Every structure is written in C-alpha cells, then in structure tokens.
Amino acid sequence: MRRNVRRLLIGLVVLTTACSSEIPAADAALGTSTSAHAVAAGVGNHLAPGTPCAVTAKACVDLSDNKAWLLEAGAVHVGPVPITHGRDGYQTPTGVYSVRRKQADYRATNWNEKDGVMPNAVFWNGRYAFYEGDLTESSFGGIRLGKPAAQQFFDGLKVGDQVQVVP
C-alpha cells in the first residue's frame, strides 16, 4: 500500500513538472488560457476571447475591472459594458450560476434601491440580478448596468443561461 501511494505521488510530481512548462505554449497554440478565474470556477481552460470567462458562459462579469459581456457561442456579442456591483458589506458573489428568472418591472421591497425600482432585472443567484441602475454608485450586491446594456442583457438572457462572475 505504501509503495503504491509513493509511486502515485512521484508520478504526480513528475507529471506536474513536465506539464507545467508545456501549458502556456499549448494554450497559445489553442488560443486558450489557464487563468485563475477559469480554474477557480472549475470551468476548464477555454476562455471566450477578450473576456476572463469560459466559452460556456452566456453572461460574463469581471468585478475587478467593472465590466460585463454578453456572449453568443463563446464569442462576445455585447460588451464590454461598464457595471457597478456590491458595496462593502454587500459583496457580489463570484462563481458560476444560472439565470433563474426575469422581470422587466421588478420593484425591490427589502433593499434601498432608489424607490426599489430595478428595471430589466435578470436574477441569477437568489436575490442577485443584472438590472438598470446608477453607475456612479455601488449596489447591494447586484450588477448594475446602464440603460442600453440592461435592455440588451434582459433581451439576450433566458432562464437557464449560464452566468459567470469572476473576482
């Protein structure tokens, strides 16, 4: 038993060492990436060109750059568009989610969104949504988009579509 475990560990070290130097060259040849965003999300290493998200995502959000994209078949369809997201104490969660529901005229009753109005809301993780909002302020965790982008995301996303949010 110990011998098998030892062989396995040695094999993994050798394999990791051998492969680690070849990954960047292989990625460059394939036009893919092994970014921490994709690996952390567990979505493989094929990123949609010009985004930090997997080709399988329909919507991509980059919190650190305050940008979002709408993707079609792994290619950028809309974006990048400016966004704002969760303020201190109301951070926007990262990960891979699915669109749960859409509501063109959603009115929040439990958040202090200007009169609770959140036009073109596309919910992707419980209370978190894309919606039209003020891009000069942070949100209570949702992704605020300008008016044209909010309409494009509302029209372009359907229930079940994948949303990827990276740090």
C-alpha positions as semicolon CSV with decimal commas, in nm:
position;residue;x (nm);y (nm);z (nm)
1;M;0,000;0,000;0,000
2;R;0,272;0,249;0,097
3;R;0,467;0,160;-0,215
4;N;0,163;0,234;-0,436
5;V;0,100;0,567;-0,266
6;R;0,465;0,660;-0,302
7;R;0,462;0,569;-0,673
8;L;0,147;0,770;-0,724
9;L;0,297;1,077;-0,553
10;I;0,620;1,052;-0,751
11;G;0,419;1,014;-1,070
12;L;0,213;1,320;-0,992
13;V;0,522;1,529;-0,920
14;V;0,685;1,419;-1,247
15;L;0,366;1,477;-1,444
16;T;0,306;1,817;-1,289
17;T;0,663;1,926;-1,356
18;A;0,655;1,802;-1,714
19;C;0,319;1,954;-1,796
20;S;0,359;2,288;-1,626
21;S;0,619;2,409;-1,873
22;E;0,412;2,298;-2,172
23;I;0,079;2,452;-2,071
24;P;0,147;2,813;-2,177
25;A;0,274;2,700;-2,519
26;A;-0,024;2,471;-2,569
27;D;-0,261;2,747;-2,458
28;A;-0,106;2,992;-2,701
29;A;-0,144;2,744;-2,986
30;L;-0,507;2,673;-2,897
31;G;-0,599;3,031;-2,811
32;T;-0,697;2,925;-2,460
33;S;-0,591;3,027;-2,113
34;T;-0,540;2,868;-1,776
35;S;-0,627;3,181;-1,582
36;A;-0,700;3,160;-1,214
37;H;-1,054;3,281;-1,293
38;A;-1,135;2,980;-1,509
39;V;-0,958;2,729;-1,287
40;A;-1,117;2,866;-0,970
41;A;-1,460;2,847;-1,128
42;G;-1,391;2,490;-1,233
43;V;-1,489;2,556;-1,591
44;G;-1,181;2,438;-1,777
45;N;-0,935;2,649;-1,963
46;H;-1,122;2,765;-2,273
47;L;-1,197;3,134;-2,229
48;A;-1,415;3,346;-2,451
49;P;-1,175;3,576;-2,640
50;G;-1,141;3,917;-2,477
51;T;-1,306;3,804;-2,151
52;P;-1,200;3,632;-1,829
53;C;-1,489;3,382;-1,858
54;A;-1,541;3,037;-2,003
55;V;-1,683;2,992;-2,352
56;T;-1,979;2,815;-2,189
57;A;-2,095;3,135;-2,017
58;K;-2,375;3,340;-2,172
59;A;-2,302;3,638;-1,944
60;C;-1,960;3,727;-1,805
61;V;-1,885;3,970;-1,522
62;D;-1,538;4,089;-1,418
63;L;-1,573;4,257;-1,078
64;S;-1,216;4,388;-1,059
65;D;-1,245;4,569;-1,394
66;N;-1,613;4,666;-1,355
67;K;-1,706;4,517;-1,693
68;A;-1,960;4,271;-1,828
69;W;-2,015;4,091;-2,157
70;L;-2,299;3,905;-2,322
71;L;-2,168;3,605;-2,515
72;E;-2,305;3,401;-2,806
73;A;-2,147;3,063;-2,881
74;G;-1,834;3,157;-2,686
75;A;-1,781;3,491;-2,863
76;V;-1,853;3,844;-2,745
77;H;-2,196;3,962;-2,861
78;V;-2,227;4,272;-2,638
79;G;-1,954;4,444;-2,442
80;P;-1,754;4,510;-2,258
81;V;-2,006;4,735;-2,086
82;P;-1,945;4,926;-1,761
83;I;-2,100;4,794;-1,441
84;T;-2,110;4,862;-1,071
85;H;-2,153;4,592;-0,811
86;G;-2,176;4,522;-0,439
87;R;-2,053;4,779;-0,192
88;D;-1,874;4,696;0,135
89;G;-2,084;4,456;0,336
90;Y;-2,288;4,357;0,028
91;Q;-2,025;4,193;-0,191
92;T;-2,134;4,037;-0,519
93;P;-2,069;3,661;-0,508
94;T;-1,830;3,506;-0,757
95;G;-1,880;3,175;-0,932
96;V;-2,091;3,012;-1,200
97;Y;-2,470;3,046;-1,180
98;S;-2,781;3,004;-1,393
99;V;-3,041;3,264;-1,480
100;R;-3,339;3,189;-1,251
101;R;-3,599;3,442;-1,363
102;K;-3,653;3,771;-1,540
103;Q;-3,880;4,063;-1,459
104;A;-3,895;4,379;-1,670
105;D;-4,052;4,593;-1,397
106;Y;-3,912;4,450;-1,074
107;R;-3,954;4,655;-0,759
108;A;-3,737;4,560;-0,460
109;T;-3,907;4,587;-0,125
110;N;-3,616;4,495;0,100
111;W;-3,330;4,700;-0,048
112;N;-3,274;5,070;-0,066
113;E;-3,259;5,086;-0,447
114;K;-3,395;5,427;-0,545
115;D;-3,764;5,364;-0,474
116;G;-3,693;4,993;-0,517
117;V;-3,710;5,020;-0,895
118;M;-3,485;4,771;-1,077
119;P;-3,580;4,776;-1,447
120;N;-3,495;4,477;-1,669
121;A;-3,397;4,255;-1,376
122;V;-3,238;3,921;-1,466
123;F;-3,191;3,714;-1,149
124;W;-2,903;3,465;-1,148
125;N;-2,845;3,373;-0,783
126;G;-3,134;3,419;-0,548
127;R;-3,161;3,794;-0,492
128;Y;-2,867;3,885;-0,719
129;A;-2,952;4,025;-1,060
130;F;-2,842;4,228;-1,358
131;Y;-3,055;4,542;-1,378
132;E;-3,062;4,901;-1,496
133;G;-2,911;5,125;-1,231
134;D;-2,696;5,422;-1,143
135;L;-2,338;5,352;-1,250
136;T;-2,198;5,614;-1,012
137;E;-2,291;5,412;-0,701
138;S;-2,222;5,060;-0,579
139;S;-2,514;4,823;-0,530
140;F;-2,640;4,593;-0,258
141;G;-2,479;4,300;-0,442
142;G;-2,646;4,303;-0,782
143;I;-2,487;4,405;-1,110
144;R;-2,593;4,750;-1,223
145;L;-2,586;4,821;-1,595
146;G;-2,656;5,134;-1,797
147;K;-2,996;5,154;-1,966
148;P;-2,898;5,021;-2,313
149;A;-2,690;4,736;-2,167
150;A;-2,963;4,640;-1,920
151;Q;-3,208;4,608;-2,209
152;Q;-2,957;4,400;-2,409
153;F;-2,892;4,166;-2,116
154;F;-3,265;4,135;-2,047
155;D;-3,339;4,052;-2,410
156;G;-3,033;3,832;-2,459
157;L;-3,053;3,610;-2,150
158;K;-3,308;3,338;-2,087
159;V;-3,384;3,120;-1,786
160;G;-3,115;2,853;-1,757
161;D;-2,837;3,052;-1,928
162;Q;-2,500;3,041;-1,753
163;V;-2,366;3,350;-1,575
164;Q;-2,002;3,358;-1,465
165;V;-1,882;3,619;-1,216
166;V;-1,506;3,646;-1,160
167;P;-1,324;3,843;-0,888
